[in-house]
């Protein structure tokens, strides 16, 4: 039940901070893990790892193409590289290095990109990746993971390290409510998590939009609307079975992501629904525009990425049933 | 050295035969590198064809991936896979791809084809060797046209920064790229000064002189504290007179008649 997530009291931690801490833990457990950064280690939080394991930390400088190429070479020689920079530079500037040097030979590189989405805030559109999931999802052999909170991030990083092959992990700058508990929550690559069941509609969300979806469900339940929530951190591989089952059960689907509605979670869900069980769908996301400078909370309101926007989308999609 | 010359000549014949059968591919830059690969694979590199994944092996990265035929010919000659496979270059359902694929071909240490990326990966392999305190060397063949790629210089900077003396680059300096002379398409000279300024030890050699190539590579192995770039002056299309120094033979396969003439010349029959 949504009530189990006490969002107001919840401690807030950015997924990038959870990444930094988890890396240090993994570094102690597996000596093959090496970490690379492109002069952003204080922002991406790989500096935590660099302090503890300086010999296994490689700063490549402001050279994202080389960040990916060097990571590929390290993986070809048996290492497990975690390559970090901001999401736009990782997936945009170095797209072809990722495609040809990492994904094509299926090398064991983990691309952990921070500062995804418009919640980057003040730095503005040049630094706000809203296309990264679309880019990474289109590449064969690539796994794409978008965790919703600190606990899920920790589990995602560990799952990526244990998995053999390239993984893209989308992380954020903004402190987010901690939703999950390590004792009761379990992330698995390729599995979606049903956080709340429901019969009138389902919200399929990931990243910071999961907390917004839970807030939306609380508001909707007060209005007599029984809405399910699915956390879909694994965008690729996508848990088609869970999505089809809950879409059939509810007959109306809303997707919610801090990413362009083109090519991300909304598109992935639309592809599954249209081929398997067409039901009304409404996508909440960045509507094919660039972001801008501003406070993250203000931008999330301006770009329609809040619980209120999800509530409205749920009402719209139910009306189409 | 005569054995290496013979091997290089056989590699050149294989290149011509492969490309004629494939009806596409890149003869010029494959022929220019035949002597370099003969020396690397049959004199310099510490490798075991029976165990292509041996962790202690020396690595070779063909950063100018379009010269795949010269690599495949060297690997087949060395015994990594049956020579018959050479006949199936670039054909559907066979493993010798147009550009090297490390997942498909035994002995290929890195998938390449997009220029600039191989040397970047070679830097990663050399870094891994340093982290693990291994003694293997990483050899990387780059093209002179490839010097246009910004990534080459990102990789060059990082290799010198991390003092990767286990990385040895060989620059196939044949002076031509697809659209013509490198100096006219995009002038990257002076290459020796550039690599030196990036912190590399730079050696220059005649890329068709087997003995000089051997000595230069042996010298590069002894260098400490910095990576080495060997600028090997070569002739694009070397060994086939009508292909030599012709940019037009960068990416065109010979017809059966042209292949026959080229093979006759390589066999010393005319």
Interface residues (C-beta under 8 A of the other chain):
Chain A: X34 X55 X56 X58 X60 X61 X63 X65 X66 X68 X69 X70 X71 X72 X73 X74 X75 X76 X77 X78 X79 X81 X96 X97 X100 X101 X104 X105 X106
Chain B: X55 X59 X61 X101 X102 X103 X109 X110 X111 X113 X114 X116 X117 X119 X120 X121 X122 X123 X124 X125 X126 X127 X128 X129 X131 X150 X151 X154 X155 X157 X158 X161 X162
